[in-house]
């Protein structure tokens, strides 16, 4: 069974290749191989860790209502999370340590941003969390029941759309240094909301590709530590999805 591509950079087409003890003919015991249940359990643990640090930073912001008090945590979480993510991608065998660390660091960012958005739009963070987890469980159910089939065309479409979005965000960041802004897309206009809906949909569909890829990793006989790496990949997508949903809801609230 050939391994397929996914648009999640943490779960590329070569993720499960050239790993010690992997492959259908591997001699390692079944208990030392990656399993779906193990990946699900580790994903749950990463979510708990992220929520713990997020709640802590949120609490700090609520006490002071001053962004300067949480700015260092946003910086450490953002830069640290990026570095740890890169290390995890290139050193998959370290994922039992780096994946939890990534979750803790991303929690700092998510908690800080959520608190800031929630101060301006009360209740928006709870809505975003609910929609993110709701999307996760609905898509997981749809995938596990066979309602969603990951075909080659489906996969290529999601990968292409994700790549286009990332290129647009990169171009927007670079042009921002020259004071060029996309107000229609970033504001609460109809165009901006439609764009955010599209991005949220693509982020959600990346979860389906992640589910499919992890299942293929299990079939491939990947080592046990790849459960942590698979959970890390899901976390990467969930962080993106949550931030996009938060952005979408803020645009909708700004219209009121």
N, C-alpha and C positions, 0 to 999 in steps of 0.2 A: 504494500500500500504506500504510494508516494506521499510525502509530506507536502502540504499546500502552503501557499503564502498567506499571511495575514498582514493587515496594515498597521497593527500594533507593533512598534519598533522593538518591544520587549519579546515578541513572539514571531520572529522572522522565520523564513522557510528553512533556515539552517539550525534552528534552536536545538532540535533533538538529535542532530547528527554529530558524529565524532565524540560522543560522550562515553566515558568508561562504563562498561557493563551494559550499554544500551543495545537495542536491536532484538529482533525476534529470536535470534539464536543465542542471546546472552546467557551466561551460565549462572547469573545471580538468582537468588531465591525470590519467589514472587513477593514476599513481604518486604523485600528491599527495592521494589520497583514502584514507580509512580502509580497512583490510583486516583480515580475521580473523587471518591469520598475524602481521601486525604487532602486533595487540593481544595475541596469545598471547605473543609474544616480550617485549613490554614488561611483561606481567604477570609473566613469569619473572624479569625484571630487578628489579622491585619486590619480589618475594619474596626474592631474594638480598640486597637492601639491608636489608630488615627482619630477615632472619636474621643479618646481620653485626652490627647494633647490638644485637640480642637476645643474641647470643653474648658480646658485650663486657660488657654489664651482668650477664649470668649469671656470667661470670668474676670480676667485681668482688665479687659476692655470695658466691661460693664461697670467695674468699680471706679474707673477713672474717666471714662468717656473721652480719652485722649489718645489719638492714633499714635502719637510719639512713644507711648508706653509699650505698644506692641510692635512697632516698626522693626526693632531688632529681631524679634521672633519671626516676622514675615521674611526678613532678609536671610536669616539662618535657615529657615525652613525651605525657602525657594532655592537658594544656591546649594544648600546641603542636599536637598532632595534630588536636584539635578545631578550632582556629582555622584551620589550613591546610586542613582538609577543607571548612570553610565557604567559604574563599576559592576553593578549587578548584571548588566547586559553582556559585558565582556568576561566576567568571572562568575558564571552561573553556579559553580560549586560553592560559592560564598553566599548564595541566596538565603540559606537558613539564618544568617546573621544580618545581611544587608536588606533583605525584604522587610523585616520588622523595623529596622532603622529607617527605611524609606517611609513606611507608614507613619511612624512617629513624627518625622520631619514634615511630611505633607499635612499632617494634622495641624501643625502650627500655622501653616498657610491657610488652610481651609477654615480653621477657627477664627483667625484674624479677619479674613475677608468676609466671612459670614456675619460676624459681629458688626462690621462696618456697614454692610448692606442692610442688616436688620435694624440698625439704628435709624437709617433713612426710610426704610420700608418695613415697618414692624410685621413680623410673622413670615417674612419672605424666606428665611433660612429653613424654617420647619417645612414650608411648602416644597422647597428645593430638595431637601432630604427625602421627603415622602415620595416625590416624583422620581427621584433617582433610584431608590430601593424598589419602588413599584415597577419601574422599567426593567430593572435587573431581574426581578422574580417573574414577571410576565414573559420576558424573552427566554429566560431559562426554562420555563414551563413549555413555551412554544417550541423551543429547540429539542428538549428531551422527549416531547410527545411526537415529534416529527412534523409538526405543522410548518416549520420553517426548514427548507432544504438548502444547504449550502452548496450551490452549484458553482461551476467555474465562472459563469457569467455574473452571478451574484457576487462572488468574491472579487472579481476584477472591477466590478462597478464600485464596490465599497472602497477598495484600495485606491482607485483613481480619484474618487470624490474626496477621500481623506487627504491624499497628496495635494489636491488642489486647494483644500482649505488651509493646510499647513503652509503652502507657498504664498497664499494670500495674506495670512497672518505675518509671515516673515517680511513680505513686501510692505505691509502696513507699518510694521515696526521700524523698518529702515527709512521709509518715507516720513515717518513721524519725526525723525531727527531733522528733517528739512521743513518741518511745520506743515506737512501735507496730511490732511485728515479726511477720513471717509465719514462725514457726519450723517449721511442718509443711512448708512449701514449700522453705524454704532449708536445711533439715536433711537428714539421710540417711534419712528415713522413706520408705515406699513412695510416698506422695503426692509428696514432694519429687523422687524419682527419676523418677516418671512425668512430672511437670511438666518436668523438665530434658530428658527424652527427646523430649517434644513440642516444646520450644523448639529443640532441636538439629535436629529434622526440619524445622521451618519455616525455620530458618536455611539448611539445606541446599537446600530447595526454592527459596529466593531465588536460589541460584546458577543454577538452571535459567532463572528469569526474566531474570537478567543475561545468560546466553548468548543467549537469544532476542532480547533488546533490542539487544545489540551486533550481532547478525546483521542486524537491521532497520536499524541505523545504517549498516552497510556497504552494504546495498541502497539506502539513501537517498542515498548519495554524500556522507557527512560528510567534512570536511577531515581531513588526515593527523594533526593534533595530537589528534584525538578518539580515536586509538588509546591515547594516554596516559590520557585521561579514562576510556575503557572499562576499562583496566587498573586504574585507581584505583577504579572501582566494584566490580570483582571483589575488590580488596583489602579494601574496606570490609566486604563480606560474609564474606570469609575470616577477618578479625580477629574478627568477631562469632561465627562458627561455632567457631573455635578456643577462644575464651574460654568458650563454652557447653559444649563438650566437656570442657574442663578442669574446669569446675564439676561436670559430671555425674560424671566419674571420681572427683573428690574426695568426692562424696556416697557413691558406692559403696564407696570405700575406708574411709570413716568407719564403715561398718557392721561392718567386720571387727574 
